[in-house]
Every structure is written in structure tokens, then in C-alpha cells.
Amino acid sequence: VLLVESGGVLVQPGDSLRLSCASSGEPLDDYTIGWFRQAPGKEREEMACISQTDGSTYYPDSVEGRFTISRDFAKNTVYLQMNSLKPEDTALYYCAAVGDPDCGAEYTDWGQGTQVTVSS
């Protein structure tokens, strides 16, 4: 599946931002979708996942309560809502897909990423 991320911009600490992951082809509701980020010099980390089966979600402890992943079936888009952004949230954010029904599987398809910069 071809994934395209958008929504990354420069924001100030404390701001909110919503990233989008869209597919122009296959329906994303056939896939489990994850959001990842990678900052310069750091490893890529998974920030959120939403399962294909029942929409259950996963977040690492580092963003629990600040980030929310959701689907819009009509728009064939998965969102990552990010609140109370911090400078350490600065990174290139990617979405990824896998045809597995639940979170925890190895992702097979990746987007190109969208840059989020949090700075005053």
C-alpha cells in the first residue's frame, strides 16, 4: 500500500498538531497502521499503533496521554493527534502498514515521512 504523510510543520512548545497518513489506493482499514518517528542520531521509535481488527490502540509510555491515533474510514486516512508538544518531539514522523490484524507485527509498507519541529 502506498502511504503519504502530511501535516508536519514548525510549532512552538505546548502547541498541538495533527499528522495525516493517507492512501490513494487500497483501503487503510485493511491494515494495522503505526506511526513512528526518528530524530537525528537516534533510533526509529514507534509512537502509536491502531489495529486492523477492532481499532485497539497502543502507545509507548513516553507519549501516553499526549498522542492519539485514529482512523477516518470515509477519508481513508489515519491521524496522529499530538498535544502538549515538546522540543524532544522534534523528528521525522512516518506511518507504516502491515496486513496483520493486530499491533506488534513487523510493518511492510512505509511512507516517506513528514518533518515536525518543536521550537520556540
Secondary structure, 3 states (H helix, E strand, C coil): CCCEEECCCEECCCCCEEEEEECCCCCHHHCEEEEEEECCCCCCEEEEEECCCCCCEECCCCCCCCEEEEEECCCCEEEEEECCCCHHHCEEEEEEEECCCCCCCCCCEECCCEEEEECC
